[in-house]
C-alpha cells in the first residue's frame, strides 16, 4: 500500500481502476497535481500508459490479480463474486458506485450471509419510489 504522498495513492488507484473521468475530478483539489504528475510520468516513461487498464474487463483482470494473487480467478465459487463486489465498490463515479443496499444484496455477501434478506427492509416498488420523490419536492 503506498504511503506518504497523495499522488502515490492516486497512481495506485489509476493502476487498478484506470484513469478517472476528468469531469468528476476537475473541480477537486487533487485534479491539478494528479494531472501534472500523470502527464510527467507518461512523458518520462511512455510505457506506463500501457499498464493502465482501459476497459472494464482489463480492470477486472487486474483487480482479480491484485486481490486474489497469481494468474487471475481461482476455481473457487466466490472468487468471481468477490472481484465483482470490489470492482463495484471501487468505482470513481459515485452515481455508478454500488450503494449500501446493493452491497448487502450482492451475491458475494448474500452467499456468505444468507440472513441479509431478513435484516433489511423490503425495497420500495417503482410506484413507491416515485411517490417518495414527489413528496421530497
ChimeraX attribute file (.defattr): number of C-alpha atoms within 10 A of each C-alpha:
attribute: neighborCount
match mode: 1-to-1
recipient: residues
	/A:1	5
	/A:2	11
	/A:3	8
	/A:4	7
	/A:5	8
	/A:6	12
	/A:7	18
	/A:8	15
	/A:9	14
	/A:10	18
	/A:11	18
	/A:12	13
	/A:13	16
	/A:14	18
	/A:15	18
	/A:16	23
	/A:17	23
	/A:18	20
	/A:19	17
	/A:20	15
	/A:21	10
	/A:22	10
	/A:23	9
	/A:24	12
	/A:25	15
	/A:26	12
	/A:27	10
	/A:28	9
	/A:29	9
	/A:30	14
	/A:31	15
	/A:32	13
	/A:33	13
	/A:34	17
	/A:35	14
	/A:36	12
	/A:37	16
	/A:38	19
	/A:39	13
	/A:40	12
	/A:41	14
	/A:42	13
	/A:43	12
	/A:44	10
	/A:45	10
	/A:46	11
	/A:47	11
	/A:48	13
	/A:49	16
	/A:50	9
	/A:51	12
	/A:52	19
	/A:53	20
	/A:54	14
	/A:55	10
	/A:56	12
	/A:57	10
	/A:58	15
	/A:59	19
	/A:60	21
	/A:61	17
	/A:62	22
	/A:63	22
	/A:64	24
	/A:65	17
	/A:66	14
	/A:67	15
	/A:68	16
	/A:69	12
	/A:70	10
	/A:71	11
	/A:72	17
	/A:73	20
	/A:74	14
	/A:75	8
	/A:76	8
	/A:77	10
	/A:78	16
	/A:79	17
	/A:80	17
	/A:81	16
	/A:82	19
	/A:83	22
	/A:84	18
	/A:85	18
	/A:86	17
	/A:87	19
	/A:88	17
	/A:89	17
	/A:90	16
	/A:91	14
	/A:92	18
	/A:93	13
	/A:94	11
	/A:95	8
	/A:96	11
	/A:97	15
	/A:98	19
	/A:99	12
	/A:100	10
	/A:101	11
	/A:102	14
	/A:103	17
	/A:104	17
	/A:105	16
	/A:106	17
	/A:107	17
	/A:108	20
	/A:109	18
	/A:110	14
	/A:111	13
	/A:112	10
	/A:113	12
	/A:114	12
	/A:115	11
	/A:116	14
	/A:117	12
	/A:118	8
	/A:119	9
	/A:120	11
	/A:121	9
	/A:122	8
	/A:123	9
	/A:124	10
	/A:125	9
	/A:126	9
	/A:127	9
	/A:128	11
	/A:129	12
	/A:130	11
	/A:131	11
	/A:132	12
	/A:133	10
	/A:134	9
	/A:135	8
	/A:136	6
	/A:137	5
